[in-house]
């Protein structure tokens, strides 16, 4: 079962993916999704480029 930290990082990864895919369609929504992702990662002191490794999925 994933920990709260892993769940929050996974949410951040999903928000980042959403942000990238909707950047052209809705820039404001994309920006808000990116900011939410960054907030989740800051909570656990994880850099965006480290997010996947921080999930520690086996």
Secondary structure, DSSP 8 states (H G I E B T S, - for coil): ---HHHHHHHHHHHHHHHHHHTTTT-HHHHHHHHHHHHHHHHHTT--GGGHHHHT---
